[in-house]
């Protein structure tokens, strides 16, 4: 949870973490999570407890050994991408070697969902109301990717809409080291959007789709 993230942030700056290459937070909630109906139960919305998350992203930026970052299914929303983007940019200009990021399952472009029974994100009758409702954080993320050394980028089921996919295509034009891009289960990924991604990606890059 968000409280434990503060401790992790501190630990990552100590000599004990000097050789850490992989941080896997999959299924955890570094920004917390919000009960949509305020009853402490699902459905859940992305959390907004950013103090610990900001500290964690800052610790990422100071690492010279971190290569792999797995933030899948962490209920990260658009606002969480801004400090992450800052960390990626900082690492790109230092001796850091971050080359893999996974954000699978995170609604990072602010996609909104229905309010009916089980129409929430991941619900039995999941209903998307609006894709790309908040692209502010994703824009920062894509800008940071352009100067990164990322080899593997996983954005499976991130509810990327047409605007987000276009921004992603623009970013990967500059990602010469990219060898694998995972974009499965993004409903807006039609043939035209996929063609745009393929045209933008390096020749050796494998794009994983449905």
MDAnalysis code that builds the backbone (N, CA, C; Angstrom):
import MDAnalysis as mda
import numpy as np

u = mda.Universe.empty(630, n_residues=210, atom_resindex=np.repeat(np.arange(210), 3), trajectory=True)
u.add_TopologyAttr("name", ["N", "CA", "C"] * 210)
u.add_TopologyAttr("resid", np.arange(1, 211))
u.add_TopologyAttr("resname", ["UNK", "UNK", "UNK", "UNK", "UNK", "UNK", "UNK", "UNK", "UNK", "UNK", "UNK", "UNK", "UNK", "UNK", "UNK", "UNK", "UNK", "UNK", "UNK", "UNK", "UNK", "UNK", "UNK", "UNK", "UNK", "UNK", "UNK", "UNK", "UNK", "UNK", "UNK", "UNK", "UNK", "UNK", "UNK", "UNK", "UNK", "UNK", "UNK", "UNK", "UNK", "UNK", "UNK", "UNK", "UNK", "UNK", "UNK", "UNK", "UNK", "UNK", "UNK", "UNK", "UNK", "UNK", "UNK", "UNK", "UNK", "UNK", "UNK", "UNK", "UNK", "UNK", "UNK", "UNK", "UNK", "UNK", "UNK", "UNK", "UNK", "UNK", "UNK", "UNK", "UNK", "UNK", "UNK", "UNK", "UNK", "UNK", "UNK", "UNK", "UNK", "UNK", "UNK", "UNK", "UNK", "UNK", "UNK", "UNK", "UNK", "UNK", "UNK", "UNK", "UNK", "UNK", "UNK", "UNK", "UNK", "UNK", "UNK", "UNK", "UNK", "UNK", "UNK", "UNK", "UNK", "UNK", "UNK", "UNK", "UNK", "UNK", "UNK", "UNK", "UNK", "UNK", "UNK", "UNK", "UNK", "UNK", "UNK", "UNK", "UNK", "UNK", "UNK", "UNK", "UNK", "UNK", "UNK", "UNK", "UNK", "UNK", "UNK", "UNK", "UNK", "UNK", "UNK", "UNK", "UNK", "UNK", "UNK", "UNK", "UNK", "UNK", "UNK", "UNK", "UNK", "UNK", "UNK", "UNK", "UNK", "UNK", "UNK", "UNK", "UNK", "UNK", "UNK", "UNK", "UNK", "UNK", "UNK", "UNK", "UNK", "UNK", "UNK", "UNK", "UNK", "UNK", "UNK", "UNK", "UNK", "UNK", "UNK", "UNK", "UNK", "UNK", "UNK", "UNK", "UNK", "UNK", "UNK", "UNK", "UNK", "UNK", "UNK", "UNK", "UNK", "UNK", "UNK", "UNK", "UNK", "UNK", "UNK", "UNK", "UNK", "UNK", "UNK", "UNK", "UNK", "UNK", "UNK", "UNK", "UNK", "UNK", "UNK", "UNK", "UNK", "UNK", "UNK", "UNK", "UNK", "UNK"])
u.atoms.positions = np.array([
    [0.810, -1.191, 0.000],
    [0.000, 0.000, 0.000],
    [0.851, 1.252, 0.000],
    [0.185, 2.405, 0.005],
    [0.887, 3.683, -0.083],
    [1.837, 3.909, 1.090],
    [1.482, 3.447, 2.289],
    [2.332, 3.629, 3.454],
    [3.635, 2.857, 3.352],
    [3.537, 1.619, 2.891],
    [4.738, 0.789, 2.756],
    [5.667, 1.311, 1.663],
    [5.095, 2.037, 0.706],
    [5.898, 2.590, -0.391],
    [6.935, 3.576, 0.139],
    [6.589, 4.299, 1.195],
    [7.538, 5.239, 1.799],
    [8.766, 4.487, 2.307],
    [8.524, 3.357, 2.953],
    [9.626, 2.541, 3.475],
    [10.470, 1.991, 2.326],
    [9.803, 1.492, 1.294],
    [10.521, 0.968, 0.135],
    [11.357, 2.059, -0.530],
    [10.793, 3.253, -0.611],
    [11.523, 4.374, -1.229],
    [12.812, 4.658, -0.490],
    [12.723, 4.657, 0.832],
    [13.923, 4.892, 1.647],
    [14.929, 3.761, 1.448],
    [14.444, 2.513, 1.502],
    [15.338, 1.363, 1.409],
    [16.095, 1.352, 0.085],
    [15.432, 1.776, -0.992],
    [16.082, 1.763, -2.305],
    [17.227, 2.761, -2.406],
    [17.311, 3.693, -1.465],
    [18.404, 4.670, -1.483],
    [19.560, 4.264, -0.570],
    [19.417, 3.125, 0.113],
    [20.457, 2.673, 1.029],
    [21.477, 1.787, 0.311],
    [22.641, 1.581, 0.904],
    [23.643, 0.700, 0.294],
    [23.150, -0.728, 0.097],
    [22.167, -1.151, 0.915],
    [21.656, -2.519, 0.796],
    [20.977, -2.759, -0.553],
    [20.512, -1.688, -1.197],
    [19.816, -1.822, -2.485],
    [20.689, -1.405, -3.658],
    [21.964, -1.300, -3.413],
    [22.879, -0.762, -4.431],
    [22.958, -1.618, -5.690],
    [22.599, -2.887, -5.592],
    [22.702, -3.767, -6.758],
    [21.337, -4.221, -7.279],
    [20.250, -3.619, -6.776],
    [18.909, -4.015, -7.199],
    [18.715, -3.722, -8.683],
    [18.301, -4.751, -9.440],
    [18.086, -4.587, -10.874],
    [16.602, -4.598, -11.233],
    [15.778, -5.221, -10.399],
    [14.363, -5.353, -10.752],
    [13.482, -4.971, -9.567],
    [12.485, -4.149, -9.839],
    [11.466, -3.822, -8.841],
    [10.122, -4.257, -9.413],
    [9.487, -5.218, -8.761],
    [8.199, -5.745, -9.216],
    [7.126, -5.428, -8.174],
    [6.230, -4.529, -8.520],
    [5.148, -4.140, -7.623],
    [3.794, -4.635, -8.128],
    [3.803, -5.534, -9.069],
    [2.584, -6.008, -9.705],
    [1.520, -6.401, -8.674],
    [0.319, -5.840, -8.852],
    [-0.793, -6.187, -7.973],
    [-0.816, -5.433, -6.665],
    [0.150, -4.556, -6.450],
    [0.158, -3.723, -5.252],
    [-0.425, -2.351, -5.587],
    [-0.539, -1.506, -4.577],
    [-1.210, -0.220, -4.774],
    [-0.339, 0.913, -4.230],
    [0.720, 1.267, -4.960],
    [1.659, 2.274, -4.463],
    [1.056, 3.668, -4.291],
    [-0.062, 3.935, -4.955],
    [-0.776, 5.207, -4.756],
    [-2.086, 4.984, -4.007],
    [-2.216, 3.806, -3.412],
    [-3.471, 3.444, -2.787],
    [-4.506, 3.103, -3.853],
    [-5.731, 2.951, -3.420],
    [-6.847, 2.760, -4.355],
    [-8.107, 3.270, -3.673],
    [-9.061, 3.696, -4.479],
    [-10.255, 4.348, -3.953],
    [-11.479, 3.481, -4.241],
    [-12.245, 3.210, -3.204],
    [-13.502, 2.478, -3.367],
    [-14.508, 3.416, -4.035],
    [-14.986, 3.035, -5.198],
    [-15.851, 3.919, -5.993],
    [-17.072, 4.399, -5.216],
    [-17.631, 3.520, -4.406],
    [-18.847, 3.867, -3.667],
    [-18.588, 4.171, -2.198],
    [-17.307, 4.277, -1.838],
    [-16.950, 4.675, -0.485],
    [-17.282, 3.671, 0.584],
    [-17.415, 2.403, 0.210],
    [-17.772, 1.380, 1.199],
    [-16.613, 0.427, 1.492],
    [-15.407, 0.788, 1.015],
    [-14.239, -0.049, 1.264],
    [-14.208, -1.326, 0.447],
    [-15.031, -1.401, -0.583],
    [-15.094, -2.588, -1.417],
    [-14.991, -2.203, -2.887],
    [-14.793, -3.223, -3.732],
    [-14.780, -3.005, -5.174],
    [-16.147, -2.484, -5.619],
    [-16.203, -1.765, -6.725],
    [-15.121, -1.497, -7.683],
    [-14.151, -0.434, -7.184],
    [-12.911, -0.539, -7.689],
    [-11.835, 0.338, -7.256],
    [-11.457, 1.324, -8.353],
    [-11.009, 2.477, -7.928],
    [-10.496, 3.507, -8.825],
    [-9.023, 3.765, -8.499],
    [-8.260, 4.334, -9.440],
    [-6.852, 4.643, -9.147],
    [-6.719, 5.517, -7.908],
    [-5.721, 5.201, -7.083],
    [-5.491, 5.955, -5.854],
    [-4.870, 7.311, -6.101],
    [-4.937, 8.147, -5.100],
    [-4.386, 9.502, -5.200],
    [-3.489, 9.841, -4.004],
    [-2.890, 8.820, -3.404],
    [-1.951, 9.040, -2.299],
    [-0.546, 9.113, -2.911],
    [-0.137, 10.314, -3.288],
    [1.058, 10.452, -4.109],
    [2.347, 10.744, -3.343],
    [2.279, 11.007, -2.044],
    [3.503, 11.353, -1.317],
    [4.541, 10.239, -1.411],
    [4.130, 9.032, -1.065],
    [5.049, 7.902, -1.129],
    [5.451, 7.573, -2.551],
    [4.511, 7.684, -3.480],
    [4.795, 7.399, -4.885],
    [5.825, 8.374, -5.450],
    [5.685, 9.640, -5.110],
    [6.678, 10.632, -5.562],
    [8.063, 10.293, -5.041],
    [8.137, 9.871, -3.777],
    [9.417, 9.482, -3.186],
    [9.976, 8.258, -3.892],
    [9.098, 7.302, -4.216],
    [9.549, 6.081, -4.880],
    [10.103, 6.391, -6.266],
    [9.400, 7.225, -7.009],
    [9.880, 7.591, -8.345],
    [11.216, 8.330, -8.264],
    [11.376, 9.140, -7.238],
    [12.650, 9.834, -7.050],
    [13.769, 8.842, -6.764],
    [13.452, 7.792, -5.991],
    [14.475, 6.772, -5.716],
    [14.824, 6.005, -6.986],
    [13.842, 5.788, -7.865],
    [14.142, 5.162, -9.157],
    [15.144, 6.006, -9.936],
    [14.917, 7.311, -9.934],
    [15.750, 8.209, -10.727],
    [17.197, 8.238, -10.252],
    [17.423, 7.868, -8.983],
    [18.768, 7.891, -8.424],
    [19.497, 6.560, -8.576],
    [18.782, 5.544, -9.049],
    [19.395, 4.217, -9.181],
    [20.260, 4.133, -10.426],
    [21.389, 3.484, -10.287],
    [22.268, 3.252, -11.433],
    [22.258, 1.789, -11.852],
    [21.419, 0.985, -11.174],
    [21.404, -0.457, -11.463],
    [20.030, -0.973, -11.872],
    [18.973, -0.173, -11.709],
    [17.613, -0.615, -12.004],
    [17.417, -0.806, -13.509],
    [17.036, -2.021, -13.907],
    [16.824, -2.313, -15.317],
    [15.372, -2.661, -15.648],
    [14.640, -3.162, -14.660],
    [13.312, -3.726, -14.933],
    [12.313, -3.221, -13.890],
    [11.227, -2.613, -14.368],
    [10.226, -2.035, -13.484],
    [8.851, -2.574, -13.878],
    [8.251, -3.360, -12.981],
    [6.934, -3.943, -13.257],
    [5.887, -3.293, -12.355],
    [5.011, -2.492, -12.961],
    [3.962, -1.778, -12.243],
    [2.582, -2.225, -12.725],
    [2.492, -3.437, -13.187],
    [1.238, -3.959, -13.710],
    [0.180, -4.087, -12.616],
    [-1.065, -3.812, -12.993],
    [-2.209, -4.006, -12.090],
    [-2.034, -3.277, -10.765],
    [-1.479, -2.080, -10.830],
    [-1.216, -1.303, -9.612],
    [-2.214, -0.153, -9.413],
    [-3.266, -0.133, -10.198],
    [-4.258, 0.943, -10.109],
    [-3.606, 2.322, -10.229],
    [-2.681, 2.433, -11.153],
    [-2.064, 3.723, -11.428],
    [-2.903, 4.464, -12.459],
    [-3.204, 5.723, -12.185],
    [-3.961, 6.544, -13.111],
    [-3.078, 7.562, -13.793],
    [-3.672, 8.494, -14.534],
    [-2.892, 9.483, -15.288],
    [-1.937, 10.308, -14.433],
    [-2.379, 10.711, -13.238],
    [-1.544, 11.568, -12.395],
    [-0.278, 10.862, -11.929],
    [-0.341, 9.556, -11.807],
    [0.824, 8.805, -11.345],
    [1.930, 8.766, -12.391],
    [1.581, 9.017, -13.646],
    [2.588, 8.943, -14.712],
    [3.546, 10.117, -14.715],
    [3.125, 11.254, -14.189],
    [3.985, 12.437, -14.235],
    [5.284, 12.241, -13.457],
    [5.254, 11.815, -12.184],
    [6.524, 11.568, -11.483],
    [7.301, 10.398, -12.070],
    [6.593, 9.404, -12.621],
    [7.282, 8.289, -13.258],
    [8.022, 8.773, -14.501],
    [7.379, 9.640, -15.274],
    [8.021, 10.203, -16.458],
    [9.261, 10.997, -16.086],
    [9.168, 11.734, -15.006],
    [10.323, 12.515, -14.544],
    [11.488, 11.593, -14.191],
    [11.161, 10.468, -13.553],
    [12.207, 9.497, -13.197],
    [12.849, 8.904, -14.444],
    [12.031, 8.562, -15.433],
    [12.554, 7.993, -16.673],
    [13.486, 8.979, -17.368],
    [13.082, 10.249, -17.394],
    [13.917, 11.285, -18.019],
    [15.239, 11.443, -17.290],
    [15.189, 11.409, -15.960],
    [16.414, 11.543, -15.165],
    [17.361, 10.383, -15.412],
    [16.798, 9.179, -15.503],
    [17.625, 7.994, -15.719],
    [18.244, 8.000, -17.115],
    [17.542, 8.590, -18.074],
    [18.062, 8.634, -19.441],
    [19.290, 9.520, -19.564],
    [19.445, 10.471, -18.644],
    [20.580, 11.392, -18.703],
    [21.667, 11.036, -17.693],
    [21.504, 9.875, -17.034],
    [22.494, 9.448, -16.043],
    [23.117, 8.130, -16.489],
    [23.731, 7.439, -15.557],
    [24.343, 6.154, -15.859],
    [23.364, 5.005, -15.663],
    [22.089, 5.310, -15.438],
    [21.089, 4.273, -15.189],
    [20.852, 3.437, -16.449],
    [20.314, 2.233, -16.241],
    [20.175, 1.298, -17.346],
    [18.753, 0.757, -17.477],
    [17.755, 1.526, -17.080],
    [16.366, 1.057, -17.159],
    [16.022, 0.693, -18.596],
    [15.625, -0.567, -18.798],
    [15.298, -0.978, -20.159],
    [13.979, -1.724, -20.295],
    [13.237, -1.887, -19.192],
    [11.958, -2.588, -19.274],
    [10.938, -1.957, -18.318],
    [9.770, -1.620, -18.853],
    [8.680, -1.067, -18.052],
    [7.396, -1.799, -18.400],
    [6.657, -2.216, -17.376],
    [5.355, -2.846, -17.577],
    [4.291, -2.079, -16.794],
    [3.240, -1.682, -17.493],
    [2.117, -0.976, -16.874],
    [0.801, -1.669, -17.215],
    [0.859, -2.949, -17.499],
    [-0.329, -3.702, -17.888],
    [-1.470, -3.503, -16.889],
    [-2.674, -3.322, -17.415],
    [-3.856, -3.255, -16.558],
    [-4.106, -1.928, -15.890],
    [-3.268, -0.933, -16.145],
    [-3.441, 0.383, -15.519],
    [-4.132, 1.334, -16.497],
    [-5.187, 1.988, -16.034],
    [-5.938, 2.921, -16.887],
    [-5.237, 4.276, -16.903],
    [-4.115, 4.322, -17.588],
    [-3.203, 5.466, -17.486],
    [-3.588, 6.650, -18.366],
    [-4.649, 6.517, -19.167],
    [-5.095, 7.660, -19.971],
    [-6.450, 8.172, -19.492],
    [-6.817, 7.807, -18.278],
    [-8.023, 8.359, -17.667],
    [-9.327, 7.821, -18.202],
    [-9.296, 6.670, -18.851],
    [-10.518, 6.080, -19.390],
    [-11.556, 5.915, -18.288],
    [-12.789, 6.282, -18.597],
    [-13.876, 6.185, -17.618],
    [-14.792, 5.025, -17.976],
    [-15.471, 4.518, -16.955],
    [-16.282, 3.314, -17.114],
    [-17.712, 3.555, -16.644],
    [-18.595, 2.642, -17.006],
    [-20.002, 2.751, -16.649],
    [-20.232, 2.678, -15.151],
    [-21.400, 3.108, -14.751],
    [-21.757, 3.123, -13.321],
    [-22.763, 2.037, -12.974],
    [-23.165, 1.260, -13.953],
    [-24.120, 0.190, -13.699],
    [-23.473, -1.016, -13.045],
    [-24.281, -2.015, -12.778],
    [-23.816, -3.233, -12.117],
    [-22.692, -3.895, -12.906],
    [-21.539, -4.053, -12.257],
    [-20.364, -4.718, -12.825],
    [-19.870, -4.068, -14.126],
    [-20.174, -2.765, -14.320],
    [-19.686, -2.065, -15.510],
    [-18.342, -1.386, -15.275],
    [-17.798, -1.525, -14.088],
    [-16.526, -0.907, -13.722],
    [-15.357, -1.574, -14.433],
    [-14.180, -0.957, -14.318],
    [-12.961, -1.533, -14.885],
    [-12.769, -2.949, -14.356],
    [-12.654, -3.897, -15.254],
    [-12.460, -5.285, -14.865],
    [-13.716, -5.998, -14.431],
    [-14.847, -5.304, -14.440],
    [-16.106, -5.914, -14.026],
    [-16.626, -6.920, -15.039],
    [-17.599, -7.692, -14.626],
    [-18.153, -8.738, -15.480],
    [-18.765, -8.153, -16.755],
    [-19.371, -6.966, -16.604],
    [-19.993, -6.312, -17.758],
    [-19.299, -4.978, -18.040],
    [-17.993, -4.996, -17.951],
    [-17.198, -3.780, -18.128],
    [-17.699, -2.949, -19.307],
    [-17.938, -1.668, -19.037],
    [-18.448, -0.766, -20.065],
    [-17.585, 0.489, -20.115],
    [-16.919, 0.690, -21.228],
    [-16.082, 1.873, -21.394],
    [-16.969, 3.047, -21.823],
    [-16.903, 4.126, -21.045],
    [-17.677, 5.317, -21.385],
    [-16.873, 6.267, -22.268],
    [-15.629, 6.522, -21.871],
    [-14.803, 7.453, -22.645],
    [-13.340, 7.061, -22.545],
    [-12.729, 6.819, -23.680],
    [-11.298, 6.543, -23.739],
    [-10.525, 7.866, -23.702],
    [-9.320, 7.801, -23.167],
    [-8.397, 8.954, -23.198],
    [-9.008, 10.219, -22.595],
    [-9.668, 10.072, -21.456],
    [-10.317, 11.231, -20.824],
    [-9.320, 12.177, -20.168],
    [-8.110, 11.691, -19.879],
    [-7.074, 12.529, -19.261],
    [-5.715, 12.062, -19.764],
    [-5.174, 12.785, -20.716],
    [-3.908, 12.393, -21.349],
    [-2.705, 13.155, -20.803],
    [-2.911, 13.941, -19.760],
    [-1.823, 14.782, -19.252],
    [-0.609, 13.961, -18.821],
    [-0.828, 12.944, -18.020],
    [0.289, 12.123, -17.566],
    [0.876, 11.278, -18.672],
    [0.022, 10.774, -19.554],
    [0.513, 9.941, -20.656],
    [1.372, 10.752, -21.618],
    [1.021, 12.005, -21.802],
    [1.836, 12.881, -22.646],
    [3.242, 13.023, -22.072],
    [3.328, 13.243, -20.765],
    [4.644, 13.341, -20.110],
    [5.410, 12.030, -20.233],
    [4.700, 10.927, -20.080],
    [5.302, 9.602, -20.184],
    [5.898, 9.383, -21.576],
    [5.131, 9.725, -22.605],
    [5.611, 9.538, -23.979],
    [6.811, 10.433, -24.285],
    [6.793, 11.635, -23.782],
    [7.937, 12.527, -23.979],
    [9.193, 11.941, -23.342],
    [9.028, 11.351, -22.147],
    [10.169, 10.743, -21.460],
    [10.681, 9.517, -22.209],
    [9.772, 8.755, -22.796],
    [10.183, 7.557, -23.539],
    [11.098, 7.890, -24.710],
    [10.894, 9.038, -25.309],
    [11.660, 9.404, -26.502],
    [13.163, 9.430, -26.258],
    [13.564, 9.787, -25.051],
    [14.998, 9.874, -24.756],
    [15.494, 8.692, -23.928],
    [14.640, 7.694, -23.748],
    [14.992, 6.550, -22.908],
    [15.751, 5.488, -23.705],
    [16.216, 4.474, -22.981],
    [16.875, 3.319, -23.593],
    [16.023, 2.071, -23.396],
    [14.720, 2.247, -23.385],
    [13.800, 1.145, -23.126],
    [13.874, 0.106, -24.250],
    [13.965, -1.156, -23.842],
    [13.991, -2.275, -24.783],
    [12.619, -2.954, -24.852],
    [11.981, -3.097, -23.679],
    [10.676, -3.754, -23.599],
    [9.677, -2.828, -22.922],
    [8.542, -2.606, -23.580],
    [7.487, -1.748, -23.038],
    [6.170, -2.507, -23.118],
    [5.535, -2.703, -21.965],
    [4.286, -3.464, -21.915],
    [3.145, -2.561, -21.454],
    [2.159, -2.417, -22.337],
    [0.993, -1.581, -22.058],
    [-0.287, -2.356, -22.392],
    [-0.315, -3.603, -21.957],
    [-1.464, -4.460, -22.236],
    [-2.666, -4.035, -21.390],
    [-3.812, -3.973, -22.024],
    [-5.078, -3.617, -21.363],
    [-4.945, -2.346, -20.521],
    [-4.380, -1.331, -21.154],
    [-4.261, -0.024, -20.503],
    [-5.360, 0.937, -20.974],
    [-6.286, 0.405, -21.762],
    [-7.417, 1.203, -22.249],
    [-6.929, 2.412, -23.048],
    [-5.934, 2.178, -23.879],
    [-5.410, 3.246, -24.722],
    [-6.394, 3.527, -25.848],
    [-6.769, 4.788, -25.992],
    [-7.664, 5.189, -27.061],
    [-6.893, 5.668, -28.276],
    [-7.584, 6.152, -29.303],
    [-6.919, 6.595, -30.536],
    [-5.872, 7.677, -30.316],
    [-6.176, 8.647, -29.455],
    [-5.213, 9.728, -29.208],
    [-3.962, 9.201, -28.524],
    [-4.155, 8.337, -27.538],
    [-3.012, 7.768, -26.821],
    [-2.147, 6.923, -27.747],
    [-2.779, 6.140, -28.597],
    [-2.018, 5.295, -29.527],
    [-1.221, 6.141, -30.511],
    [-1.789, 7.261, -30.937],
    [-1.057, 8.168, -31.834],
    [0.147, 8.781, -31.122],
    [-0.032, 9.147, -29.849],
    [1.070, 9.693, -29.059],
    [2.160, 8.649, -28.863],
    [1.737, 7.402, -28.630],
    [2.699, 6.314, -28.450],
    [3.488, 6.085, -29.735],
    [2.804, 6.106, -30.867],
    [3.486, 5.923, -32.148],
    [4.523, 7.019, -32.373],
    [4.168, 8.228, -32.001],
    [5.122, 9.332, -32.150],
    [6.338, 9.130, -31.264],
    [6.117, 8.592, -30.064],
    [7.233, 8.376, -29.133],
    [8.186, 7.295, -29.625],
    [7.634, 6.180, -30.110],
    [8.514, 5.062, -30.452],
    [9.334, 5.324, -31.718],
    [9.009, 6.381, -32.449],
    [9.864, 6.769, -33.578],
    [11.284, 7.070, -33.111],
    [11.386, 7.498, -31.862],
    [12.680, 7.920, -31.316],
    [13.325, 6.835, -30.447],
    [12.653, 5.692, -30.288],
    [13.140, 4.647, -29.375],
    [13.900, 3.582, -30.159],
    [15.121, 3.903, -30.493],
    [15.920, 3.020, -31.348],
    [16.227, 1.683, -30.705],
    [16.195, 1.613, -29.365],
    [16.552, 0.376, -28.673],
    [15.350, -0.542, -28.451],
    [14.146, -0.091, -28.784],
    [12.930, -0.859, -28.497],
    [12.877, -2.140, -29.338],
    [12.735, -3.283, -28.663],
    [12.651, -4.562, -29.373],
    [11.322, -5.276, -29.143],
    [10.550, -4.829, -28.137],
    [9.260, -5.476, -27.879],
    [8.271, -4.476, -27.294],
    [7.102, -4.388, -27.914],
    [6.029, -3.513, -27.454],
    [4.765, -4.346, -27.297],
    [4.254, -4.430, -26.073],
    [3.052, -5.204, -25.796],
    [1.837, -4.298, -25.684],
    [0.897, -4.430, -26.598],
    [-0.300, -3.582, -26.594],
    [-1.574, -4.415, -26.744],
    [-1.543, -5.639, -26.273],
    [-2.727, -6.498, -26.351],
    [-3.898, -5.907, -25.543],
    [-5.105, -6.261, -25.977],
    [-6.333, -5.949, -25.238],
    [-6.592, -4.458, -25.085],
    [-6.154, -3.685, -26.047],
    [-6.534, -2.277, -26.129],
    [-7.544, -2.155, -27.268],
    [-8.800, -1.900, -26.922],
    [-9.886, -2.007, -27.889],
    [-9.755, -1.050, -29.077],
    [-9.097, 0.077, -28.872],
    [-8.970, 1.051, -29.955],
    [-7.874, 0.683, -30.947],
    [-7.165, -0.409, -30.691],
    [-6.061, -0.806, -31.564],
    [-6.621, -1.509, -32.801],
    [-7.069, -0.725, -33.775],
    [-7.557, -1.282, -35.026],
    [-6.401, -1.423, -36.016],
    [-6.704, -1.833, -37.224],
    [-5.658, -2.066, -38.220],
    [-4.879, -0.792, -38.543],
    [-5.584, 0.330, -38.587],
    [-4.910, 1.597, -38.903],
    [-3.933, 1.995, -37.803],
    [-4.369, 1.868, -36.549],
    [-3.500, 2.220, -35.425],
    [-2.307, 1.280, -35.344],
    [-2.546, -0.010, -35.599],
    [-1.459, -0.990, -35.573],
    [-0.451, -0.698, -36.682],
    [-0.951, -0.323, -37.841],
    [-0.054, 0.016, -38.953],
    [0.802, 1.226, -38.601],
    [0.211, 2.185, -37.903],
    [0.965, 3.372, -37.497],
    [2.071, 3.003, -36.510],
    [1.766, 2.111, -35.582],
    [2.776, 1.665, -34.618],
    [3.897, 0.920, -35.329],
    [3.545, 0.053, -36.252],
    [4.551, -0.727, -36.969],
    [5.448, 0.171, -37.816],
    [4.870, 1.186, -38.402],
    [5.652, 2.109, -39.218],
    [6.611, 2.929, -38.375],
    [6.211, 3.206, -37.126],
    [7.032, 4.040, -36.250],
    [8.124, 3.248, -35.540],
    [7.872, 1.977, -35.273],
    [8.799, 1.164, -34.481],
    [10.047, 0.787, -35.270],
    [11.149, 0.519, -34.556],
    [12.353, 0.022, -35.242],
    [12.053, -1.279, -35.981],
    [12.770, -1.564, -37.029],
    [12.510, -2.750, -37.851],
    [12.552, -4.035, -37.049],
    [13.406, -4.077, -36.039],
    [13.565, -5.316, -35.265],
    [12.575, -5.416, -34.098],
    [11.694, -4.443, -33.955],
    [10.780, -4.428, -32.820],
    [9.583, -5.356, -33.059],
    [9.302, -6.195, -32.093],
    [8.150, -7.095, -32.154],
    [6.988, -6.445, -31.419],
    [5.856, -6.282, -32.113],
    [4.671, -5.696, -31.494],
    [3.688, -6.802, -31.168],
    [3.406, -6.959, -29.879],
    [2.515, -8.026, -29.413],
    [1.087, -7.509, -29.366],
    [0.221, -8.115, -30.186],
    [-1.183, -7.702, -30.250],
    [-2.076, -8.929, -30.089],
    [-3.374, -8.719, -30.133],
    [-4.331, -9.825, -29.991],
    [-4.233, -10.754, -31.192],
])
